[in-house]
């Protein structure tokens, strides 16, 4: 097959859109290899974000596009994902063993941020990524209960801790080190030091994404995160309620000021569907997250219903994504995970790990 036929294959692939990046596969640099042997071809497509749940749909579109290439009798298409390390704040470098840190934040409490954070982490894992969860809420850690983890972390060297694991994700929380009903009566400097220790003294293992579940607000923890912890992007969780949106805007502006890109907004408790009669009602208002996304020119990553099962499953240590993986709500979380990963994939990559350290010595 001639070079022209290779061009025909590329031309066909330009008609296939990656619906999360909103680019064609060639422009998205997802076509990694085309091999031609007579009337047969092998095409390797590699996405820059975890998207296992999207592969079948994308493969169908690619097969359809290649089916129209003249002279091509057989095409073997392979799909994969490879998550790169992306740029962080200018004064910082990514941490060893962690490609990307994503902060999940809210301006106020009670909007379901921790539930969203754990389900986002589990959804990214379900999409094929290596994922960790760091519970940064020192005063009110909730991830141990949500992940159903009751053990204490082990230390192999007496200096660092091994992350605990459940449902396919790695996790660390101050809640693993204290009793559940023990209050943390600490001042700000102790809290921020504890956060740094939990992050840096945990032996995270080859993570594509570390999800940090932040406490609500814009206080000491958030300031430490922005100044000392290399963050690739942030996700803002809100409800449609005006008061929640007002505080969510503060969180969004905080990340903008410290040069952390906001990947998008998740609107939680968007609509209530009565479990008895099916009546739908916008209890907290309608369209607030969408208006906020438009106002600040960021993406609305998804909207989640007010569903009693989301709360019950998280409280029971089996969040929705693992408890009902084929359910509607789990699929919404996985859509949010793919959109979050895709938005991060559009950010600048970090190449610091690819260059050797140069040491100049006097001889």
C-alpha positions in Angstrom: 0.0 0.0 0.0 1.4 3.4 -1.0 2.1 6.4 1.1 -1.1 7.9 -0.3 -3.1 5.1 1.4 -1.5 6.0 4.7 -2.6 9.6 4.1 -6.1 8.2 3.4 -6.1 6.5 6.8 -5.1 9.7 8.6 -7.7 11.6 6.6 -10.3 9.1 7.8 -9.2 9.4 11.4 -9.5 13.2 11.2 -13.3 12.6 10.9 -13.4 10.9 14.3 -13.9 13.2 17.2 -12.7 12.5 20.8 -15.9 13.8 22.5 -14.0 14.6 25.8 -11.2 16.5 24.2 -13.5 17.9 21.5 -10.8 17.4 18.9 -10.3 14.9 16.1 -7.9 12.0 16.9 -5.1 13.4 14.7 -5.3 16.9 16.1 -5.4 15.4 19.6 -2.2 13.5 18.8 -3.9 10.3 19.8 -2.8 8.4 16.6 0.5 6.9 17.7 1.2 4.4 15.0 -0.1 3.4 11.5 1.4 0.2 10.0 0.4 -0.9 6.5 0.8 -4.3 5.0 -0.8 -4.6 1.6 -4.5 -4.1 2.0 -4.3 -4.5 5.8 -3.5 -1.8 8.4 -2.8 -1.7 12.1 -3.7 1.5 13.9 -2.6 2.3 17.5 -4.6 5.0 19.3 -3.5 6.3 22.7 -5.6 8.7 24.8 -3.9 11.0 27.3 -6.4 10.3 30.0 -8.1 7.2 31.6 -11.0 6.3 29.5 -11.6 2.5 29.5 -15.4 3.0 29.5 -15.1 5.0 26.3 -13.0 2.6 24.3 -15.9 0.5 22.8 -17.8 3.6 21.6 -14.6 5.2 20.1 -13.6 1.9 18.5 -16.9 1.7 16.7 -16.5 5.2 15.3 -12.9 4.5 14.2 -14.0 1.2 12.5 -16.8 3.1 10.7 -14.4 5.8 9.5 -11.8 3.3 8.3 -14.5 1.3 6.5 -14.7 4.0 4.0 -11.0 4.0 3.0 -10.6 2.7 -0.5 -8.3 -0.3 -0.8 -8.3 -1.1 2.9 -9.7 -4.6 3.4 -8.8 -5.1 7.1 -8.0 -2.8 9.9 -6.7 -3.8 13.4 -7.3 -1.0 15.9 -5.8 -1.0 19.4 -6.9 1.5 22.0 -5.0 2.4 25.2 -4.5 5.3 27.7 -1.3 6.8 29.0 -1.5 9.5 31.6 1.3 12.0 31.5 2.6 14.2 34.3 1.3 17.8 33.9 2.6 21.1 34.9 2.2 22.4 38.4 2.8 25.8 40.1 5.9 27.4 38.8 7.8 27.2 42.0 7.2 23.5 42.5 7.9 20.2 40.9 5.7 17.0 40.7 6.3 14.5 43.5 8.0 11.2 42.9 5.4 8.4 42.4 2.6 10.9 41.7 2.0 12.1 38.1 -0.8 14.4 38.9 -2.5 15.9 42.0 -6.1 17.0 41.7 -7.6 19.0 44.5 -11.4 18.6 45.1 -12.7 21.7 46.9 -15.8 23.5 47.9 -16.3 27.0 49.4 -18.6 25.7 52.1 -19.5 22.4 53.9 -22.5 20.3 53.3 -22.4 20.2 49.5 -21.2 16.5 49.2 -17.5 17.3 48.4 -16.1 14.3 50.1 -18.6 11.9 48.6 -17.8 13.4 45.2 -14.0 13.1 45.8 -14.2 9.4 46.7 -16.5 8.6 43.8 -14.3 10.6 41.4 -11.3 8.6 42.6 -13.1 5.3 42.2 -14.4 6.3 38.8 -10.9 7.2 37.6 -9.7 3.8 38.8 -12.6 2.1 37.0 -11.5 3.9 33.9 -8.1 2.2 34.2 -5.9 4.7 36.1 -3.8 4.1 39.2 -5.4 6.4 41.8 -4.8 7.5 45.4 -7.0 9.5 47.8 -5.5 11.9 50.4 -8.0 13.0 53.0 -6.8 16.6 53.8 -9.7 17.3 56.2 -7.7 17.0 59.4 -10.5 18.1 61.7 -13.2 16.0 60.1 -11.7 13.1 58.1 -14.4 11.1 56.3 -12.5 9.0 53.8 -11.7 6.1 56.1 -15.5 5.4 56.6 -16.3 6.1 53.0 -13.6 3.7 51.7 -14.5 1.1 54.4 -11.0 1.0 55.8 -10.5 0.3 59.5 -6.8 -0.8 59.6 -3.8 1.3 60.7 -1.1 2.1 58.2 2.2 0.1 58.5 5.7 1.4 58.3 8.5 -0.7 56.8 11.3 1.7 57.6 10.1 3.5 60.7 10.1 6.8 58.7 7.3 6.5 56.1 3.9 4.9 55.9 2.4 2.5 53.4 -0.9 3.7 51.9 -4.0 1.6 52.8 -5.9 0.1 50.0 -9.5 -0.8 49.2 -11.7 -0.8 46.1 -8.6 -0.6 43.9 -7.3 2.8 45.3 -4.6 3.8 47.6 -5.5 6.0 50.6 -4.1 8.0 53.5 -6.0 10.0 56.2 -5.4 11.3 59.7 -8.5 9.2 60.4 -6.4 6.0 60.0 -4.1 7.1 62.9 -6.7 8.2 65.5 -10.0 6.8 66.8 -13.1 7.9 64.9 -14.5 9.9 67.8 -11.3 11.6 68.8 -11.3 15.4 68.1 -8.2 17.1 66.5 -7.8 20.1 68.8 -4.9 21.6 66.8 -4.0 25.1 65.7 -3.4 25.9 62.1 0.4 25.3 61.9 0.0 21.8 63.3 -2.8 21.0 60.9 -0.8 22.1 57.8 2.3 20.2 59.0 0.2 17.1 59.4 -1.1 17.5 55.9 2.4 17.7 54.4 3.5 14.7 56.4 0.5 12.6 55.3 1.3 13.5 51.7 5.1 13.3 51.7 5.7 10.5 54.1 3.3 8.1 52.4 4.9 5.7 49.9 2.4 6.3 47.1 3.0 3.8 44.3 3.0 4.9 40.7 -0.1 7.1 40.8 -1.6 8.6 37.7 -3.9 10.7 39.9 -3.9 11.6 43.6 -7.2 13.1 44.6 -7.0 15.4 47.6 -10.2 15.8 49.5 -9.9 19.3 50.9 -11.8 20.7 53.8 -14.3 23.4 52.9 -13.2 27.1 52.8 -10.1 29.0 51.8 -8.0 28.8 55.0 -4.7 27.4 56.2 -5.0 24.0 54.5 -5.8 25.5 51.1 -3.0 28.1 51.4 -0.5 25.3 52.2 -1.8 23.3 49.2 -1.3 26.2 46.9 2.2 27.2 48.2 3.9 23.9 49.0 2.1 21.0 47.3 2.4 20.6 43.5 -1.2 20.6 42.1 -2.0 20.0 38.5 -5.7 21.0 38.7 -8.7 21.6 40.8 -12.3 20.5 40.8 -14.9 22.7 42.5 -18.0 21.0 44.0 -21.2 23.0 44.6 -24.9 22.8 44.8 -27.3 25.0 42.7 -28.1 27.0 45.8 -27.1 30.6 45.7 -25.3 30.5 49.0 -23.2 27.5 47.9 -22.5 29.1 44.6 -21.3 32.3 46.3 -18.8 30.4 48.4 -17.8 28.1 45.4 -16.8 31.3 43.5 -14.4 32.2 46.3 -12.8 28.8 46.0 -12.5 29.0 42.2 -10.9 32.5 42.5 -8.5 31.2 45.1 -7.1 28.6 42.7 -6.9 31.2 39.9 -4.8 33.5 42.1 -2.3 30.7 42.9 -2.0 29.5 39.3 -3.8 26.2 39.7 -6.0 25.5 36.7 -9.6 24.8 37.6 -10.6 21.7 35.5 -14.3 22.3 36.0 -17.3 22.3 38.3 -19.4 19.5 39.6 -23.0 20.4 40.6 -24.1 18.1 43.3 -27.7 17.6 44.5 -28.8 19.0 41.2 -32.3 17.5 41.1 -34.4 15.4 43.5 -36.3 12.5 42.1 -38.9 11.1 44.5 -38.2 7.4 45.2 -41.9 6.7 45.5 -43.6 8.6 42.7 -40.7 9.6 40.4 -41.6 13.4 40.7 -38.6 15.6 39.8 -38.0 18.8 41.8 -35.1 21.3 41.9 -35.0 21.7 45.6 -31.8 23.8 45.7 -32.5 25.8 42.5 -31.8 25.1 38.9 -28.9 25.7 36.6 -26.6 27.4 39.1 -23.5 25.3 38.3 -24.0 25.9 34.6 -24.3 29.6 35.0 -21.2 29.7 37.2 -19.3 27.6 34.6 -20.2 30.1 31.9 -19.4 33.1 34.0 -15.8 31.8 34.7 -15.3 30.1 31.4 -14.7 26.6 32.9 -16.4 23.3 32.2 -19.4 21.9 34.0 -18.1 18.4 34.4 -21.4 16.9 35.4 -24.5 17.2 37.6 -25.5 14.6 40.2 -29.0 14.0 41.5 -30.0 14.2 45.2 -30.3 10.5 45.8 -30.4 8.8 49.2 -28.4 5.8 47.9 -25.4 8.0 47.3 -25.3 8.9 51.0 -26.1 5.4 52.3 -23.5 3.7 50.1 -20.7 6.2 51.1 -21.6 5.8 54.8 -21.5 2.1 54.4 -18.0 2.0 53.0 -19.1 1.1 49.4 -19.5 4.3 47.4 -21.9 4.3 44.5 -19.2 3.6 41.8 -18.3 0.3 43.4 -21.7 -0.5 45.0 -23.8 -0.1 41.8 -21.1 0.1 39.0 -23.7 -0.3 36.2 -26.2 2.2 37.7 -27.1 5.6 36.4 -25.3 7.6 39.1 -22.1 5.5 38.8 -22.1 6.2 35.0 -22.5 10.0 35.7 -19.4 9.8 38.0 -17.5 8.0 35.3 -18.5 10.6 32.8 -17.2 13.2 35.2 -13.9 11.2 35.6 -13.3 11.1 31.9 -14.1 14.8 31.5 -11.8 15.7 34.4 -9.0 13.5 33.0 -9.5 15.0 29.5 -9.3 18.6 30.8 -6.1 17.8 32.6 -4.7 16.2 29.5 -5.1 19.5 27.7 -2.8 21.2 30.3 0.9 21.6 29.6 3.0 18.5 30.3 5.8 18.5 32.9 9.1 17.3 31.4 11.3 17.9 34.4 11.6 14.2 35.1 12.9 13.5 31.6 16.0 15.7 32.0 19.1 14.6 34.0 20.4 16.7 36.9 23.6 18.4 35.7 26.3 18.8 38.4 29.4 21.0 37.7 32.5 20.2 39.8 35.8 22.0 40.1 38.6 19.6 39.2 
